[in-house]
Amino acid sequence: MFLLQWDTPDLILIALGILISAVVVFKMLPGAAVYREQEFTRAQITEYDREVPRYFLFAALALFVGGAHTVVKSIPGFYNWLWEAGYGGHLFRDLSNSHIVIVGGGTVLLTGITWYVLPRWLNRPLYSNTLASLSLWFTVFGVYGFYFAWLVLGLVEGEMVRQGWQYAAAKEYIGAWHRIPTGITSGIMGVGYWTYVLNVVLTIYVARFVKHKPDGYLVKFALVSALALFVGTVQGVLQVLPDNANWLHAALKFGEYIDPISHAHINLVTGMMVSLGAFLIYFAPRFGDDSSKEISRADASRLFWILVPGSLIFYFAFLLIGLILGYATVGYGGLELPQLVSFVSASSRFWLALGGTVMLLGFWYYFYLLAKTLNAREFFKVLREGSPRAFWFVSAIALFVGTLQGMLQVIPATAQLLVVAQEVPNIHAQLNMIGGIMLALMGVVYVLLPELTGAPASPKWMRVNLYGVGFGIAAYYVVVLTSGLVRGMYLREGLNDAEAAAQLGWAAPTLMLVTALPMFVGYWAFGAAMWNATRAYRAEWFARWRENLATYTGPLPPRVQKIPLPFILAMEFFGALFGFPGLGWLYAGQALFGVALLCAGPGVAWALIPLLTSPFVDTIFQPYGITVLFAWLGGTAVLSTTFLAAYVQFKRAVKISDKKTAPTVAIRPTE
């Protein structure tokens, strides 16, 4: 089996655990009451709307980071370093960058928009606002952890490869410092996706008793999209397990059939593109002028039944071919079906072409509906205006070019030309995601902002956003595609990746840098538009956040308030010095943070550090022994006490300021 980390009993127990967890969540998490033939008020249906702008802000931050990363990786000199770094360079250059943009930007936007539309399609509130918020926080923390883990690992392991190590040996030498960060952060990110999927499924399930669902025919788009993201993220978590990752690396091009090709397509096409089709159907009449038309239910149904089967055929074709022929290549793992190897090897081109053709028909029907509905004859007019419709038109052009390249990549006559250099299929995915899906999602965000925040986005920032990302990704695509084709020619002559990249000189990375800058400016403009339009929303959100934190502190008894600050700081310093930080925070009124420190501090000081420095383990801390513990205790004592002092001073300053600005009431003397 491909799941080399676990045997069959392990998988059965994992599946049973997931099932039990789902039942517990369904029974215990707070959800809107389920009544037969129940009708909900408008206020109940739109209850979660006030949380949706958070998703736009988090996505803007991730896109800003991803745009800066794209600029950095294109700097001449460092560009060549990344190719010399082998697979470590791939971690830094491609995988970390794609995850912060696709997950941190695209998936977070998709999730926020889904939480807006799903209650309206079903005419009932979300099953659980708690699950929705958990999904956001797990996804955000997970993707940033995953991003920085692969960023650092790419640099460290890449430098080891440049020093002459084989990548597998470098990864094995890093050991737990590779496995643990990637495993934990991918798991956290997976929980974010899975709680999203669970909330979508439960919301649809409990809506079965709602009588009137005027847009209920769109629900199947959301359900398929959520389930596809679930499959894609489960596959993604499995792929980073050490044995599976090594197997994929050893399976060569058949490993790439699984990751990134099948993994990316189940997420981006069946997961995100299907939702994008539903968003087009629902939001088209709201794009701001009379030329936008409604899409009929019949057209919506045709789009669904062409796009979804096509994307699934394509996914399973690449996945199964990769598993079966990967087994033949490596000699173990994958799908151990030797009797099918010759058949699959002979017919693989047919299945890939079939899946690609049907999926392409789905895309082209989507283009037809978009052009007819949004009135493509006004393309240049709306492009000058930078309106939300223009975002969708540019998105369609990018998807058309990207899908055309995708078709050429599975045709035998052109496949070898386009897949030899790995940046060529990678830029195909980036064009589809950034130019195709991201721009369309941004267009929806601009439609929703006035309703959700009470303030429309600045037309100036919208135009900079559209022109920067649209023209930037177009120019970047042309440069990377051209340089990839040239580098592929050198690869076919027998040069390795680094030698082929060196043949390009400084011209290719310089052009990449120049074309990456407009994309970064476009992302920055999107962030500026979100920041300005959410000014009142952010003030209200921070006020609610402070109120929620206050509920975990409680009133301090007068005798505690009279304890001098030096005494509180001394309690914190000496407590932390002996491995028990948090005591001073408790006496400062921060019960939640204090209890968290009191729980985590002893575990790190008296369990984790002794384990890492034990003479019976092989870690980078082991040679330093007890010195590590002393450094940890002293460092945490100083840091915790310093932050506590700053917090108390800030709290007192705020209290004095509030007293000074409090309104005074004049008391008239009695006559």
Secondary structure, DSSP 4 states (H G I P E B T S, - for coil): ---TT--HHHHHHHHHHHHHHHHHHHHHS------TT----HHHHTGGGGGHHHHHHHHHHHHHHHHHHHHHHTSTTHHHHHHHTTHHHHIIIIIHHHHHHIIIIIIHHHHHHHHHHHHHHHTS--S-HHHHHHHHHHHHHHHHHHHHHHHHHHHHHHHHHHTT--HHHHHHHHTHHHHHHHHHHHHHHHHHHHHHHHHHHHHHHHGGG-S--TTGGGHHHHHHHHHHHHHHHHHHHHHTSHHHHHHHHHTTHHHHIIIIIIHHHIIIIIIIIHHHHHHHHHHGGGSSSTT--PPPHHHHHHHHHHHHHHHHHHHHHHHHHHHHHHHHHHSSSS---HHHHHHHHHHHHHHHHHHHHHHHHHHHHHHHHHHHHHTGGGHHHHHHHT-HHHHHHHHHHHHHHHHHHHHHHHSHHHHHHHHSSTHHHHHHHHIIIIIIIIHHHHHHHHHHHHHHHS-PPPHHHHHHHHHHHHHHHHHHHHHHHHHHHHHHHHHHTT--HHHHHHTTTTHHHHHHHHHHHHHHHHHHHHHHHHHHHTHHHHHHHHHHHHHHHHTTT-PPPHHHHTS-HHHHHHHHHHHHHTT-TTHHHHHTT-HHHHHHHHHHHHHIIIIIHHHHT-TTS--TTGGGTHHHHHHHHHHHHHHHHHHHHHHHHHHHHHHHHHHHHSPP---PPP-
